[in-house]
Amino acid sequence: METSVISRQLSKINERHSQEQSLGSYIANELKFESLLQLLSGANDENRPAIYSSALSVLYTHKEVKNVIKNQFNLYEFNLQCNDRVGILLPNGAEFGLCILATCCYCTCVPMNSSSTIDEIKNDIKVLQIKALVIDTNIVDAEQLKATTLLLKLNRTAETFKLETISDSGAVECRVNKSALNSSEDTCLLLQTSGTTGQKKTVPYKLKTFIISTLCVAFSWRLTPTDCNLNMMPLFHVGGIVRNLFAPLLTGGSVILCEGFDPNVFWDILETTQCPATWYYAAPTIHWAILQTNKCGNFGFKSESYVYFKKWIIRIS
């Protein structure tokens, strides 16, 4: 049975990596791949769940994720190519996560905070030189942004996951040959950090660098296709993307992509008998908020001490 590139790489690391060399350096020397899409291919069971909703319904299998990226996600129709910067301004959840993954395959993805003001969005478009912006018209006023860049919206049905232009955006679809996939040396992601001075700083990530980080996480945490992450981290944060999105999906596992952070919903999900979650990652403030809820006691833990999952007990000291 065929195994994925990532699975073979993790097995190789386990067999050959020496403590004399850092894990990141070893992976950088050994890792060979052509595209992100290639790394998503060859899973043992492509019908295995990939993305769950917070209600624990399976929204996408691994096969469906790859089909969306390869055959439906149509950035090329708008003349968007490798290293063009595409902003993703969607609320947290499955659509945001899948848009990030798909955009990283073809262009430079710029995940953005959907809570930003219009002025902040306009400034980011200008400063980051965003060539196109995917928005949710239910939370963003397209009229106020139409003069800034090419505006796209997601047209998602049971059968399709495609982009289309927003009326009066001043842009016309330009049908060209299908986009080339990002290579390992292309910039797949551009993130903003708050910086030590309070001024936003931009951090570009080459695809190879991002995959190395993902492999380090997957190896260190011994992730397998049976593991499922419970994500409540914002997906414009590097921790949310590399640990909670890329790591589970590239190892053939799955992720529950919640619409936002709610400590009570966190416990509600765990209390569900069919909950597949085996691990989660979050910032310390999120850990603390989760442990302060009354529902924590339902699991038999002191609220100041532990968060439990099927695979690990995480102590918050």
Phi and psi restraints in degrees (value plus and minus 20) as a CYANA .aco file:
   2 GLU   PHI     -88.5   -48.5
   2 GLU   PSI     117.2   157.2
   3 THR   PHI    -129.8   -89.8
   3 THR   PSI     139.7   179.7
   4 SER   PHI     -96.0   -56.0
   4 SER   PSI     141.5   181.5
   5 VAL   PHI     -78.2   -38.2
   5 VAL   PSI     -62.5   -22.5
   6 ILE   PHI     -84.4   -44.4
   6 ILE   PSI     -63.0   -23.0
   7 SER   PHI     -81.5   -41.5
   7 SER   PSI     -62.8   -22.8
   8 ARG   PHI     -85.0   -45.0
   8 ARG   PSI     -58.4   -18.4
   9 GLN   PHI     -86.2   -46.2
   9 GLN   PSI     -61.9   -21.9
  10 LEU   PHI     -84.9   -44.9
  10 LEU   PSI     -58.6   -18.6
  11 SER   PHI     -84.2   -44.2
  11 SER   PSI     -60.1   -20.1
  12 LYS   PHI     -85.1   -45.1
  12 LYS   PSI     -61.6   -21.6
  13 ILE   PHI     -80.4   -40.4
  13 ILE   PSI     -65.2   -25.2
  14 ASN   PHI     -81.6   -41.6
  14 ASN   PSI     -54.8   -14.8
  15 GLU   PHI    -101.7   -61.7
  15 GLU   PSI     -56.3   -16.3
  16 ARG   PHI    -135.7   -95.7
  16 ARG   PSI     -39.2     0.8
  17 HIS   PHI     -86.3   -46.3
  17 HIS   PSI     111.7   151.7
  18 SER   PHI    -125.3   -85.3
  18 SER   PSI     126.2   166.2
  19 GLN   PHI     -85.4   -45.4
  19 GLN   PSI     -33.2     6.8
  20 GLU   PHI     -93.1   -53.1
  20 GLU   PSI     -37.0     3.0
  21 GLN   PHI    -142.2  -102.2
  21 GLN   PSI     119.1   159.1
  22 SER   PHI     -82.8   -42.8
  22 SER   PSI     130.7   170.7
  23 LEU   PHI     -80.8   -40.8
  23 LEU   PSI     -63.9   -23.9
  24 GLY   PHI     -81.3   -41.3
  24 GLY   PSI     -62.0   -22.0
  25 SER   PHI     -85.6   -45.6
  25 SER   PSI     -61.1   -21.1
  26 TYR   PHI     -82.4   -42.4
  26 TYR   PSI     -66.8   -26.8
  27 ILE   PHI     -83.4   -43.4
  27 ILE   PSI     -61.4   -21.4
  28 ALA   PHI     -79.7   -39.7
  28 ALA   PSI     -57.0   -17.0
  29 ASN   PHI     -95.5   -55.5
  29 ASN   PSI     -51.5   -11.5
  30 GLU   PHI    -116.5   -76.5
  30 GLU   PSI     -46.6    -6.6
  31 LEU   PHI     -92.1   -52.1
  31 LEU   PSI     106.3   146.3
  32 LYS   PHI    -152.4  -112.4
  32 LYS   PSI     104.7   144.7
  33 PHE   PHI    -178.6  -138.6
  33 PHE   PSI     141.4   181.4
  34 GLU   PHI    -121.2   -81.2
  34 GLU   PSI     -52.0   -12.0
  35 SER   PHI    -180.0  -140.0
  35 SER   PSI     143.7   183.7
  36 LEU   PHI     -84.9   -44.9
  36 LEU   PSI     -58.1   -18.1
  37 LEU   PHI     -79.7   -39.7
  37 LEU   PSI     -57.5   -17.5
  38 GLN   PHI     -81.0   -41.0
  38 GLN   PSI     -57.7   -17.7
  39 LEU   PHI     -91.2   -51.2
  39 LEU   PSI     -40.9    -0.9
  40 LEU   PHI    -107.7   -67.7
  40 LEU   PSI     -25.5    14.5
  41 SER   PHI    -114.4   -74.4
  41 SER   PSI     137.6   177.6
  42 GLY   PHI      61.6   101.6
  42 GLY   PSI       0.6    40.6
  43 ALA   PHI     -85.3   -45.3
  43 ALA   PSI     130.3   170.3
  44 ASN   PHI     -78.7   -38.7
  44 ASN   PSI     -57.2   -17.2
  45 ASP   PHI    -156.9  -116.9
  45 ASP   PSI      76.7   116.7
  46 GLU   PHI     -90.2   -50.2
  46 GLU   PSI     -35.2     4.8
  47 ASN   PHI    -107.4   -67.4
  47 ASN   PSI     -17.3    22.7
  48 ARG   PHI     -86.7   -46.7
  48 ARG   PSI     121.0   161.0
  49 PRO   PHI     -77.0   -37.0
  49 PRO   PSI     121.6   161.6
  50 ALA   PHI    -135.1   -95.1
  50 ALA   PSI     -69.6   -29.6
  51 ILE   PHI    -147.5  -107.5
  51 ILE   PSI     104.3   144.3
  52 TYR   PHI    -125.5   -85.5
  52 TYR   PSI     133.9   173.9
  53 SER   PHI    -103.9   -63.9
  53 SER   PSI     150.9   190.9
  54 SER   PHI     -86.7   -46.7
  54 SER   PSI     -37.2     2.8
  55 ALA   PHI    -105.1   -65.1
  55 ALA   PSI     -17.5    22.5
  56 LEU   PHI      50.5    90.5
  56 LEU   PSI       0.2    40.2
  57 SER   PHI    -104.0   -64.0
  57 SER   PSI     123.8   163.8
  58 VAL   PHI     -98.4   -58.4
  58 VAL   PSI      92.8   132.8
  59 LEU   PHI    -106.1   -66.1
  59 LEU   PSI     -57.2   -17.2
  60 TYR   PHI    -165.1  -125.1
  60 TYR   PSI     117.2   157.2
  61 THR   PHI    -108.2   -68.2
  61 THR   PSI     152.8   192.8
  62 HIS   PHI     -82.8   -42.8
  62 HIS   PSI     -57.9   -17.9
  63 LYS   PHI     -82.6   -42.6
  63 LYS   PSI     -61.5   -21.5
  64 GLU   PHI     -89.8   -49.8
  64 GLU   PSI     -56.9   -16.9
  65 VAL   PHI     -79.5   -39.5
  65 VAL   PSI     -67.4   -27.4
  66 LYS   PHI     -86.5   -46.5
  66 LYS   PSI     -54.8   -14.8
  67 ASN   PHI     -86.1   -46.1
  67 ASN   PSI     -61.3   -21.3
  68 VAL   PHI     -79.4   -39.4
  68 VAL   PSI     -68.7   -28.7
  69 ILE   PHI     -86.7   -46.7
  69 ILE   PSI     -62.9   -22.9
  70 LYS   PHI    -100.3   -60.3
  70 LYS   PSI     -57.1   -17.1
  71 ASN   PHI    -139.0   -99.0
  71 ASN   PSI     -34.4     5.6
  72 GLN   PHI    -138.7   -98.7
  72 GLN   PSI     -59.9   -19.9
  73 PHE   PHI     -91.0   -51.0
  73 PHE   PSI      87.3   127.3
  74 ASN   PHI    -127.6   -87.6
  74 ASN   PSI      29.4    69.4
  75 LEU   PHI     -77.5   -37.5
  75 LEU   PSI     -53.5   -13.5
  76 TYR   PHI     -80.9   -40.9
  76 TYR   PSI     -45.8    -5.8
  77 GLU   PHI     -87.7   -47.7
  77 GLU   PSI     -34.7     5.3
  78 PHE   PHI    -132.0   -92.0
  78 PHE   PSI       1.2    41.2
  79 ASN   PHI      40.8    80.8
  79 ASN   PSI      14.8    54.8
  80 LEU   PHI    -119.6   -79.6
  80 LEU   PSI     105.8   145.8
  81 GLN   PHI    -145.5  -105.5
  81 GLN   PSI    -197.8  -157.8
  82 CYS   PHI     -72.3   -32.3
  82 CYS   PSI     116.2   156.2
  83 ASN   PHI      53.4    93.4
  83 ASN   PSI     -22.5    17.5
  84 ASP   PHI     -91.2   -51.2
  84 ASP   PSI     118.5   158.5
  85 ARG   PHI    -110.9   -70.9
  85 ARG   PSI     101.7   141.7
  86 VAL   PHI    -138.1   -98.1
  86 VAL   PSI      94.7   134.7
  87 GLY   PHI     -99.6   -59.6
  87 GLY   PSI     122.7   162.7
  88 ILE   PHI    -139.7   -99.7
  88 ILE   PSI      90.0   130.0
  89 LEU   PHI    -138.6   -98.6
  89 LEU   PSI      57.5    97.5
  90 LEU   PHI    -148.3  -108.3
  90 LEU   PSI     135.9   175.9
  91 PRO   PHI     -87.7   -47.7
  91 PRO   PSI     135.2   175.2
  92 ASN   PHI     -75.4   -35.4
  92 ASN   PSI     124.8   164.8
  93 GLY   PHI     124.9   164.9
  93 GLY   PSI    -190.5  -150.5
  94 ALA   PHI     -82.7   -42.7
  94 ALA   PSI     -62.4   -22.4
  95 GLU   PHI     -85.3   -45.3
  95 GLU   PSI     -60.6   -20.6
  96 PHE   PHI     -81.1   -41.1
  96 PHE   PSI     -68.7   -28.7
  97 GLY   PHI     -81.4   -41.4
  97 GLY   PSI     -64.7   -24.7
  98 LEU   PHI     -89.9   -49.9
  98 LEU   PSI     -54.9   -14.9
  99 CYS   PHI     -83.6   -43.6
  99 CYS   PSI     -60.9   -20.9
 100 ILE   PHI     -81.5   -41.5
 100 ILE   PSI     -70.1   -30.1
 101 LEU   PHI     -79.1   -39.1
 101 LEU   PSI     -65.9   -25.9
 102 ALA   PHI     -87.9   -47.9
 102 ALA   PSI     -62.2   -22.2
 103 THR   PHI     -84.7   -44.7
 103 THR   PSI     -58.1   -18.1
 104 CYS   PHI     -81.9   -41.9
 104 CYS   PSI     -41.9    -1.9
 105 CYS   PHI     -93.7   -53.7
 105 CYS   PSI     -47.4    -7.4
 106 TYR   PHI    -140.8  -100.8
 106 TYR   PSI     -54.6   -14.6
 107 CYS   PHI    -154.2  -114.2
 107 CYS   PSI    -188.5  -148.5
 108 THR   PHI    -115.7   -75.7
 108 THR   PSI      92.3   132.3
 109 CYS   PHI    -103.5   -63.5
 109 CYS   PSI     112.9   152.9
 110 VAL   PHI    -142.5  -102.5
 110 VAL   PSI      68.7   108.7
 111 PRO   PHI     -87.5   -47.5
 111 PRO   PSI     117.1   157.1
 112 MET   PHI    -147.3  -107.3
 112 MET   PSI     137.8   177.8
 113 ASN   PHI    -101.4   -61.4
 113 ASN   PSI      97.3   137.3
 114 SER   PHI     -90.6   -50.6
 114 SER   PSI     -29.0    11.0
 115 SER   PHI    -107.4   -67.4
 115 SER   PSI     -21.9    18.1
 116 SER   PHI     -84.9   -44.9
 116 SER   PSI     130.6   170.6
 117 THR   PHI     -96.1   -56.1
 117 THR   PSI     145.1   185.1
 118 ILE   PHI     -78.9   -38.9
 118 ILE   PSI     -62.1   -22.1
 119 ASP   PHI     -83.1   -43.1
 119 ASP   PSI     -60.2   -20.2
 120 GLU   PHI     -85.3   -45.3
 120 GLU   PSI     -60.1   -20.1
 121 ILE   PHI     -84.1   -44.1
 121 ILE   PSI     -65.7   -25.7
 122 LYS   PHI     -79.8   -39.8
 122 LYS   PSI     -61.9   -21.9
 123 ASN   PHI     -84.7   -44.7
 123 ASN   PSI     -63.1   -23.1
 124 ASP   PHI     -82.6   -42.6
 124 ASP   PSI     -61.3   -21.3
 125 ILE   PHI     -78.4   -38.4
 125 ILE   PSI     -62.8   -22.8
 126 LYS   PHI     -91.9   -51.9
 126 LYS   PSI     -70.9   -30.9
 127 VAL   PHI     -86.6   -46.6
 127 VAL   PSI     -60.6   -20.6
 128 LEU   PHI    -107.6   -67.6
 128 LEU   PSI     -22.2    17.8
 129 GLN   PHI      35.0    75.0
 129 GLN   PSI      31.6    71.6
 130 ILE   PHI     -96.7   -56.7
 130 ILE   PSI     104.2   144.2
 131 LYS   PHI    -104.7   -64.7
 131 LYS   PSI     -47.6    -7.6
 132 ALA   PHI    -170.1  -130.1
 132 ALA   PSI     132.1   172.1
 133 LEU   PHI    -154.4  -114.4
 133 LEU   PSI     102.8   142.8
 134 VAL   PHI    -111.2   -71.2
 134 VAL   PSI     101.4   141.4
 135 ILE   PHI    -147.4  -107.4
 135 ILE   PSI     142.3   182.3
 136 ASP   PHI    -123.0   -83.0
 136 ASP   PSI      93.3   133.3
 137 THR   PHI     -88.8   -48.8
 137 THR   PSI     -29.5    10.5
 138 ASN   PHI     -98.7   -58.7
 138 ASN   PSI     -39.4     0.6
 139 ILE   PHI    -140.8  -100.8
 139 ILE   PSI     -32.1     7.9
 140 VAL   PHI    -147.4  -107.4
 140 VAL   PSI     113.3   153.3
 141 ASP   PHI    -101.0   -61.0
 141 ASP   PSI      83.8   123.8
 142 ALA   PHI     -82.0   -42.0
 142 ALA   PSI     -51.3   -11.3
 143 GLU   PHI     -79.6   -39.6
 143 GLU   PSI     -55.0   -15.0
 144 GLN   PHI     -99.8   -59.8
 144 GLN   PSI     -29.1    10.9
 145 LEU   PHI    -136.1   -96.1
 145 LEU   PSI     -25.5    14.5
 146 LYS   PHI     -83.1   -43.1
 146 LYS   PSI     -43.4    -3.4
 147 ALA   PHI    -109.9   -69.9
 147 ALA   PSI     -21.4    18.6
 148 THR   PHI    -113.3   -73.3
 148 THR   PSI     -57.6   -17.6
 149 THR   PHI    -187.0  -147.0
 149 THR   PSI     155.7   195.7
 150 LEU   PHI     -88.1   -48.1
 150 LEU   PSI     102.3   142.3
 151 LEU   PHI    -121.8   -81.8
 151 LEU   PSI     111.6   151.6
 152 LEU   PHI    -144.8  -104.8
 152 LEU   PSI     131.6   171.6
 153 LYS   PHI    -149.1  -109.1
 153 LYS   PSI     137.6   177.6
 154 LEU   PHI    -109.8   -69.8
 154 LEU   PSI     108.3   148.3
 155 ASN   PHI    -127.9   -87.9
 155 ASN   PSI      76.0   116.0
 156 ARG   PHI    -131.4   -91.4
 156 ARG   PSI     105.6   145.6
 157 THR   PHI    -147.9  -107.9
 157 THR   PSI    -194.8  -154.8
 158 ALA   PHI     -83.6   -43.6
 158 ALA   PSI     -45.3    -5.3
 159 GLU   PHI    -127.4   -87.4
 159 GLU   PSI     -38.8     1.2
 160 THR   PHI    -150.6  -110.6
 160 THR   PSI     136.2   176.2
 161 PHE   PHI    -164.8  -124.8
 161 PHE   PSI      59.8    99.8
 162 LYS   PHI    -146.1  -106.1
 162 LYS   PSI     141.6   181.6
 163 LEU   PHI    -122.9   -82.9
 163 LEU   PSI     128.9   168.9
 164 GLU   PHI    -164.0  -124.0
 164 GLU   PSI     135.8   175.8
 165 THR   PHI     -92.5   -52.5
 165 THR   PSI     132.9   172.9
 166 ILE   PHI    -110.4   -70.4
 166 ILE   PSI     115.2   155.2
 167 SER   PHI     -72.1   -32.1
 167 SER   PSI     117.4   157.4
 168 ASP   PHI      45.8    85.8
 168 ASP   PSI       2.4    42.4
 169 SER   PHI     -99.4   -59.4
 169 SER   PSI     -25.3    14.7
 170 GLY   PHI      60.4   100.4
 170 GLY   PSI      -8.9    31.1
 171 ALA   PHI    -144.2  -104.2
 171 ALA   PSI     126.8   166.8
 172 VAL   PHI    -138.0   -98.0
 172 VAL   PSI     117.0   157.0
 173 GLU   PHI     -78.7   -38.7
 173 GLU   PSI     116.2   156.2
 174 CYS   PHI    -140.9  -100.9
 174 CYS   PSI      79.7   119.7
 175 ARG   PHI     -97.2   -57.2
 175 ARG   PSI      99.8   139.8
 176 VAL   PHI    -149.3  -109.3
 176 VAL   PSI     158.8   198.8
 177 ASN   PHI     -81.7   -41.7
 177 ASN   PSI     130.0   170.0
 178 LYS   PHI     -76.1   -36.1
 178 LYS   PSI     119.5   159.5
 179 SER   PHI     -79.0   -39.0
 179 SER   PSI     125.1   165.1
 180 ALA   PHI     -92.8   -52.8
 180 ALA   PSI     126.6   166.6
 181 LEU   PHI     -95.2   -55.2
 181 LEU   PSI     128.6   168.6
 182 ASN   PHI     -78.9   -38.9
 182 ASN   PSI     117.2   157.2
 183 SER   PHI    -109.2   -69.2
 183 SER   PSI     156.3   196.3
 184 SER   PHI     -82.0   -42.0
 184 SER   PSI     -45.9    -5.9
 185 GLU   PHI    -115.5   -75.5
 185 GLU   PSI     -21.9    18.1
 186 ASP   PHI     -99.2   -59.2
 186 ASP   PSI     131.0   171.0
 187 THR   PHI    -100.2   -60.2
 187 THR   PSI      95.8   135.8
 188 CYS   PHI    -117.9   -77.9
 188 CYS   PSI     -38.2     1.8
 189 LEU   PHI    -168.3  -128.3
 189 LEU   PSI     121.3   161.3
 190 LEU   PHI    -152.1  -112.1
 190 LEU   PSI      98.0   138.0
 191 LEU   PHI    -137.6   -97.6
 191 LEU   PSI     132.5   172.5
 192 GLN   PHI    -125.0   -85.0
 192 GLN   PSI     117.0   157.0
 193 THR   PHI    -138.4   -98.4
 193 THR   PSI     138.7   178.7
 194 SER   PHI     -90.4   -50.4
 194 SER   PSI     -50.4   -10.4
 195 GLY   PHI      57.0    97.0
 195 GLY   PSI     140.1   180.1
 196 THR   PHI     -94.6   -54.6
 196 THR   PSI     -38.9     1.1
 197 THR   PHI    -115.4   -75.4
 197 THR   PSI     -22.9    17.1
 198 GLY   PHI      69.3   109.3
 198 GLY   PSI     -31.1     8.9
 199 GLN   PHI    -108.3   -68.3
 199 GLN   PSI     118.8   158.8
 200 LYS   PHI     -82.9   -42.9
 200 LYS   PSI     118.4   158.4
 201 LYS   PHI    -143.8  -103.8
 201 LYS   PSI     125.5   165.5
 202 THR   PHI    -122.4   -82.4
 202 THR   PSI     118.9   158.9
 203 VAL   PHI    -145.3  -105.3
 203 VAL   PSI      90.8   130.8
 204 PRO   PHI    -105.9   -65.9
 204 PRO   PSI     125.3   165.3
 205 TYR   PHI    -145.0  -105.0
 205 TYR   PSI     101.7   141.7
 206 LYS   PHI     -90.9   -50.9
 206 LYS   PSI     131.9   171.9
 207 LEU   PHI     -77.6   -37.6
 207 LEU   PSI     -62.4   -22.4
 208 LYS   PHI     -83.2   -43.2
 208 LYS   PSI     -61.3   -21.3
 209 THR   PHI     -80.6   -40.6
 209 THR   PSI     -62.2   -22.2
 210 PHE   PHI     -88.9   -48.9
 210 PHE   PSI     -57.4   -17.4
 211 ILE   PHI     -89.8   -49.8
 211 ILE   PSI     -56.8   -16.8
 212 ILE   PHI     -79.9   -39.9
 212 ILE   PSI     -65.2   -25.2
 213 SER   PHI     -80.2   -40.2
 213 SER   PSI     -62.2   -22.2
 214 THR   PHI     -83.1   -43.1
 214 THR   PSI     -63.4   -23.4
 215 LEU   PHI     -85.3   -45.3
 215 LEU   PSI     -57.5   -17.5
 216 CYS   PHI     -80.9   -40.9
 216 CYS   PSI     -63.7   -23.7
 217 VAL   PHI     -83.5   -43.5
 217 VAL   PSI     -69.2   -29.2
 218 ALA   PHI     -81.1   -41.1
 218 ALA   PSI     -60.9   -20.9
 219 PHE   PHI     -91.7   -51.7
 219 PHE   PSI     -65.3   -25.3
 220 SER   PHI     -82.9   -42.9
 220 SER   PSI     -55.5   -15.5
 221 TRP   PHI    -118.2   -78.2
 221 TRP   PSI     -15.7    24.3
 222 ARG   PHI      32.9    72.9
 222 ARG   PSI      27.1    67.1
 223 LEU   PHI     -92.0   -52.0
 223 LEU   PSI     122.1   162.1
 224 THR   PHI    -151.8  -111.8
 224 THR   PSI     150.6   190.6
 225 PRO   PHI     -82.3   -42.3
 225 PRO   PSI     -34.8     5.2
 226 THR   PHI    -108.1   -68.1
 226 THR   PSI     -25.9    14.1
 227 ASP   PHI    -106.0   -66.0
 227 ASP   PSI     126.9   166.9
 228 CYS   PHI    -154.5  -114.5
 228 CYS   PSI     106.9   146.9
 229 ASN   PHI    -110.4   -70.4
 229 ASN   PSI     122.0   162.0
 230 LEU   PHI    -125.2   -85.2
 230 LEU   PSI      87.5   127.5
 231 ASN   PHI    -124.1   -84.1
 231 ASN   PSI     104.2   144.2
 232 MET   PHI    -145.2  -105.2
 232 MET   PSI     -12.0    28.0
 233 MET   PHI     -97.1   -57.1
 233 MET   PSI     128.1   168.1
 234 PRO   PHI     -86.2   -46.2
 234 PRO   PSI     119.5   159.5
 235 LEU   PHI    -108.1   -68.1
 235 LEU   PSI      -5.6    34.4
 236 PHE   PHI    -122.5   -82.5
 236 PHE   PSI      -8.4    31.6
 237 HIS   PHI    -129.4   -89.4
 237 HIS   PSI     117.0   157.0
 238 VAL   PHI     -79.9   -39.9
 238 VAL   PSI     -56.6   -16.6
 239 GLY   PHI     -84.0   -44.0
 239 GLY   PSI     -61.1   -21.1
 240 GLY   PHI     -84.2   -44.2
 240 GLY   PSI     -57.7   -17.7
 241 ILE   PHI     -98.2   -58.2
 241 ILE   PSI     -73.9   -33.9
 242 VAL   PHI     -93.1   -53.1
 242 VAL   PSI     -60.5   -20.5
 243 ARG   PHI    -105.9   -65.9
 243 ARG   PSI     -62.9   -22.9
 244 ASN   PHI    -117.5   -77.5
 244 ASN   PSI     -31.3     8.7
 245 LEU   PHI    -136.6   -96.6
 245 LEU   PSI     -80.2   -40.2
 246 PHE   PHI     -88.0   -48.0
 246 PHE   PSI     -67.4   -27.4
 247 ALA   PHI     -79.4   -39.4
 247 ALA   PSI     -69.0   -29.0
 248 PRO   PHI     -86.6   -46.6
 248 PRO   PSI     -60.6   -20.6
 249 LEU   PHI     -93.6   -53.6
 249 LEU   PSI     -56.9   -16.9
 250 LEU   PHI     -94.7   -54.7
 250 LEU   PSI     -37.6     2.4
 251 THR   PHI    -116.2   -76.2
 251 THR   PSI     -10.3    29.7
 252 GLY   PHI      61.0   101.0
 252 GLY   PSI     -12.4    27.6
 253 GLY   PHI    -108.5   -68.5
 253 GLY   PSI    -173.4  -133.4
 254 SER   PHI    -165.6  -125.6
 254 SER   PSI     149.4   189.4
 255 VAL   PHI    -164.5  -124.5
 255 VAL   PSI     120.4   160.4
 256 ILE   PHI    -114.7   -74.7
 256 ILE   PSI      91.1   131.1
 257 LEU   PHI    -117.5   -77.5
 257 LEU   PSI      80.5   120.5
 258 CYS   PHI     -99.6   -59.6
 258 CYS   PSI     138.7   178.7
 259 GLU   PHI     -97.6   -57.6
 259 GLU   PSI     -30.2     9.8
 260 GLY   PHI     151.8   191.8
 260 GLY   PSI    -194.1  -154.1
 261 PHE   PHI    -115.4   -75.4
 261 PHE   PSI     106.0   146.0
 262 ASP   PHI    -168.0  -128.0
 262 ASP   PSI      90.2   130.2
 263 PRO   PHI     -81.3   -41.3
 263 PRO   PSI     -50.6   -10.6
 264 ASN   PHI     -91.8   -51.8
 264 ASN   PSI     -58.8   -18.8
 265 VAL   PHI     -84.5   -44.5
 265 VAL   PSI     -55.4   -15.4
 266 PHE   PHI     -72.6   -32.6
 266 PHE   PSI     -71.1   -31.1
 267 TRP   PHI     -91.8   -51.8
 267 TRP   PSI     -53.9   -13.9
 268 ASP   PHI     -78.3   -38.3
 268 ASP   PSI     -62.1   -22.1
 269 ILE   PHI     -84.3   -44.3
 269 ILE   PSI     -64.4   -24.4
 270 LEU   PHI     -86.0   -46.0
 270 LEU   PSI     -50.3   -10.3
 271 GLU   PHI     -95.0   -55.0
 271 GLU   PSI     -36.0     4.0
 272 THR   PHI     -89.5   -49.5
 272 THR   PSI     110.1   150.1
 273 THR   PHI     -81.4   -41.4
 273 THR   PSI     -53.0   -13.0
 274 GLN   PHI    -111.8   -71.8
 274 GLN   PSI      -7.3    32.7
 275 CYS   PHI     -80.1   -40.1
 275 CYS   PSI     103.9   143.9
 276 PRO   PHI    -109.5   -69.5
 276 PRO   PSI     -24.3    15.7
 277 ALA   PHI     -83.5   -43.5
 277 ALA   PSI     115.1   155.1
 278 THR   PHI    -139.4   -99.4
 278 THR   PSI     -34.0     6.0
 279 TRP   PHI    -180.7  -140.7
 279 TRP   PSI     143.6   183.6
 280 TYR   PHI    -172.7  -132.7
 280 TYR   PSI     139.4   179.4
 281 TYR   PHI    -153.9  -113.9
 281 TYR   PSI     119.4   159.4
 282 ALA   PHI    -181.3  -141.3
 282 ALA   PSI     151.9   191.9
 283 ALA   PHI     -95.1   -55.1
 283 ALA   PSI     136.2   176.2
 284 PRO   PHI     -74.4   -34.4
 284 PRO   PSI     -55.8   -15.8
 285 THR   PHI     -84.2   -44.2
 285 THR   PSI     -53.9   -13.9
 286 ILE   PHI     -91.6   -51.6
 286 ILE   PSI     -62.6   -22.6
 287 HIS   PHI     -72.6   -32.6
 287 HIS   PSI     -69.8   -29.8
 288 TRP   PHI     -82.9   -42.9
 288 TRP   PSI     -63.9   -23.9
 289 ALA   PHI     -83.3   -43.3
 289 ALA   PSI     -58.9   -18.9
 290 ILE   PHI     -83.0   -43.0
 290 ILE   PSI     -61.4   -21.4
 291 LEU   PHI     -96.6   -56.6
 291 LEU   PSI     -32.3     7.7
 292 GLN   PHI    -110.1   -70.1
 292 GLN   PSI     -27.5    12.5
 293 THR   PHI     -95.7   -55.7
 293 THR   PSI     133.7   173.7
 294 ASN   PHI     -84.7   -44.7
 294 ASN   PSI     -47.4    -7.4
 295 LYS   PHI     -88.4   -48.4
 295 LYS   PSI     -39.4     0.6
 296 CYS   PHI     -77.2   -37.2
 296 CYS   PSI     -56.9   -16.9
 297 GLY   PHI     -85.6   -45.6
 297 GLY   PSI     -42.1    -2.1
 298 ASN   PHI     -84.2   -44.2
 298 ASN   PSI     -40.0     0.0
 299 PHE   PHI    -117.9   -77.9
 299 PHE   PSI     -15.7    24.3
 300 GLY   PHI      59.1    99.1
 300 GLY   PSI       2.8    42.8
 301 PHE   PHI    -133.3   -93.3
 301 PHE   PSI     125.7   165.7
 302 LYS   PHI     -88.0   -48.0
 302 LYS   PSI     113.4   153.4
 303 SER   PHI     -83.5   -43.5
 303 SER   PSI     -40.8    -0.8
 304 GLU   PHI    -113.1   -73.1
 304 GLU   PSI     -17.1    22.9
 305 SER   PHI    -137.1   -97.1
 305 SER   PSI     -71.5   -31.5
 306 TYR   PHI    -155.7  -115.7
 306 TYR   PSI     130.9   170.9
 307 VAL   PHI    -141.0  -101.0
 307 VAL   PSI     110.3   150.3
 308 TYR   PHI    -128.8   -88.8
 308 TYR   PSI     120.3   160.3
 309 PHE   PHI    -153.9  -113.9
 309 PHE   PSI     149.7   189.7
 310 LYS   PHI     -78.7   -38.7
 310 LYS   PSI     -50.7   -10.7
 311 LYS   PHI    -121.2   -81.2
 311 LYS   PSI     -50.9   -10.9
 312 TRP   PHI    -159.6  -119.6
 312 TRP   PSI     135.5   175.5
 313 ILE   PHI    -129.6   -89.6
 313 ILE   PSI     103.9   143.9
 314 ILE   PHI    -124.0   -84.0
 314 ILE   PSI      99.0   139.0
 315 ARG   PHI    -112.8   -72.8
 315 ARG   PSI     112.7   152.7
 316 ILE   PHI    -125.3   -85.3
 316 ILE   PSI      86.1   126.1
